[in-house]
Amino acid sequence: MAITIRHGVNNPSLEGLAGLSVGEIRRRVKDLLNMSGAEEARLNGVPADDDATVNDGNALEFVKVAGEKGVAA
C-alpha cells in the first residue's frame, strides 16, 4: 500500500516509504516536491514532528505555515 504525500499542488502516492520517519521522508521527497524544508508536517491531518513513523495508507502533508490573525509576532 502507498503513502499519499501532499505539498501544494503535488499529490503523489509513493511506495516503499512505510516505516520511515517523517523527517526521512521529508529528506527523500524534498527535491521531488520542490520543498524548502521548513514546511510543517501533518500526518493524517494532525501536526507531526520529524520523529513520527509513517505507516502504509497514511496521508502525509507538508504545509507552509502562514501568520495567524490576532497572534502577536
N, C-alpha and C positions, 0 to 999 in steps of 0.2 A: 504494500500500500504506500502511496506517496504522501508527502508533506506539501501542503499548499503554502507558498510564500508570497506575501503581498508587499509591494513597495510602490507607491504612486500608481501608475497605470500598468505596471508589471505584475503578473499574477501566475507565475509558473507553478506547476506541480512537479516536484522533483523526487526521484527515488534515491535510496541509499543514504539518507540523512538521519533516519531514525536512530535514536540512542545517543546522538550527538548533543552537545550543549548549544544553547542559543548563540553564545559567543563564537563557537567553532563554525556554526552555520553562517553567522554574520561574516566571518573572515572568508569563507568559501564563496559566498554569493555577492560580496561587495562590488566587485568589478562587473559581474554579470548584470546586476540591477542598478549600476551607476549610483551607488550609495556613498555618502560622505563618511559613514561610520559613527556619526553622532545621533542617529535615529533612536527613538525609544522602541524597545521590542515589546510586542504584545503576543502572548501565547493563548490561543483560543479566546481572544478578546480581553485578556487580563494582563496588566503590565508584568513583565518578567525580567529578571536580571540575567546576565550572561552565563550564569552557572546552571540555570534551569535546563532540564533534559527534555528534548522534543521527541515525542513518540509517533508511530505510524498513525496517520489520519488527523494529526494535529494541524491547526492553521497558525502560521507564524507571520506576524505583520510587523513591518518596520515603518514607523511613522515619524515625521518631522514634527517636533513639539513646537507649537507657536505660543505666544503670550496669551494669558487668560484675562478677561475683563475683570477689573476690580482687584487684581493681585499686584501688590507693590513690588517694584523692581529692586 
